[in-house]
Amino acid sequence: MHFLTRKHLSRRKLLRAAGVSLGLPLLESMIPAGMLRAAESATPASRLACIYIPHGAIQDRWVPSETGTNWTITPSLKSLEPFRDHINVVSGLALPVANEGDPSAGGHHRRAFQCWLTGVAPGTGPSPTSMDQLAADYIGQDTRLPSLELALEERASISYRTPSSPMPMQVNPRVVFERLFGDGSTPAQQAARREQSATILDEVREELLSLQRSLPATDRIRMEQYMNDVREVERRLSLEMDSVPGDLPLPDRPAGIPANFEEHAMVMFDLLALAWQADMTRVSTMLLAAELSNRAFPESGVNDGFHNCSHHMYIAENMNRHATLNEYHLRHSLGYFVARLAATPDGDGSLLDHSLVLYGSGLGNSQDHNHSELPIVVAGGASGRVRGGKHVRVASETPVSNLLVSLLDKVGVPVDRFGESSGTVDI
C-alpha cells in the first residue's frame, strides 16, 4: 500500500462543487500507515437510532415464550430471523410516567410518544432532553449533523431538546438528501440540477475521478459501492419527482414524498445508512407513524385504519389483523434497515456491528391504552459492547428508562440515571 506510506485522507474529507458536498465512507486510506494496525483493533464510533411505532403490539405474536439464547422467533419478528445473533428482544418494560395526566384515550396516546425517550411526562416536572439528544451532545458533535430526525408521517416528534421544544422531524426524502449532500444549495441550484438531469456525482465527477486514481484497490471497491448507493437513492428520488405532474397542486404531499409506505420507508432508511456510512451523523430518530394515525396499509393485506385496527376488542380476527400490521411495519423498517446495515462495510466490520438501534412503542396493549409490556427490540453490536441473540425478560413494570440508561452507556454516554430509571437492563 504505497499510497499510505506517503499521505492519508482526512476522515472529514469532502468532495465539493457548487452547492454540493459529498462525504466519504471510512477508507483504509484515512488511516496513517503507521497507525493502520492499531486502528484495526480500535473501537469504531458507534451510531444510535431510535425507531418509534405507535399502537403497541399483540403480545403472543411478538414476545418469545423462551428467554435467554434458546428462543424461537415469533411471527411479528420473523423478518429478523437472519440477524437474530445481532438482535435482543427485551420484554417486561413499561412506561409508568405515561399514566400521569389527562386520563382520556388521546392523553394516553400523546404521552406514549412524548415520554418514550424522555421518561418524564410533559408538565410534571423538570425533564432532561430526550435520550437521543443527550447522545447527540456527547457523540454527535464531531459530525456535520449532531442528529437527524426523520419521519414517515407528520404531526408529531419523539425527539426533544426540552419538554416544550420538540425537534422537527423531516418526512420529505428529497429535503433530507439535499441536507446531507447539499452544501448551501439554493432552491435555484437544486432546480437547475434537476432540470439538467445532473446528479450529485456528476457535480463532483472530476474530483471523484482524481481521488479514485489515488486509492488502493480495496478502497476503490468500497468507494464504488458507496457511489452506487448514492446514485440509486438519487435515481429513486428523481423518479418520484418526475411522476408528479407539474400543474398538479399537492399541498399535503410535496414532491419527493412517496405515497407508498414501503418505498418511503426504504428510501429514508437508505438515506440514514448513507449518512452513517459517511459519518455525517451518528444519532437519529425515526417516527414510522403518529399515535392515533388511521392510515391504511393495503399492501399488508389489511385494509383497516391503523388506529382502528389496534382497538381489536379482543376478537381473534381483529387481533390477527393487528398482528399482521405489526409484522408488516417491522419488516419494512427495522428488518430492512438491519439488512442494509449488515451489508454495509464499516472499518473492521459492518455498520450493524458498530450501531445500536432501538425499535418499539410507548403502548403495550392499545386496546386498553396500556403502557405495560412494551414491544421492544434492540439491534446492533455497539462496536463490540452488545452481544445479540437473546430474549431478555425483565421484571414487569420495569421502566423503559432503565433500558435507555443502558443504551446510552453502550454508545459511550456517561449517565447514571435518566427519566424515571431505577437501574439498568443487562443487554
Secondary structure, DSSP 8 states (H G I E B T S, - for coil): -HHHHH----TT-EEEETTEEEE----GGGS-GGGHHHHHHS----EEEEEE-SSB--HHHHS-SS-BT-----GGGGGGGGGGGGEEEEEEEE-GGGGSS--SHHHHHHHHHHHTTT-S-TTSS-----HHHHHHHHHSTTSSSS-EEEESS-S--S-EEETTEE---B--HHHHHHHHHBSS--HHHHHHHHHTT--HHHHTHHHHHHHHHHS-HHHHHHHHHHHHHHHHHHHHHHHHHHTS-TT---SSS-TT--SSHHHHHHHHHHHHHHHHHTTS-SEEEEESS-TT---EEGGGTEEEEHHHHH--TT-HHHHHHHHHHHHHHHIIIIIHHHHHHHTSEETTEETTTTEEEEEE-S-SBGGGT--SS--EEEES-TTTT---SEEEEEEEEEEHHHHHHHHHHHTT---S--TT--S----
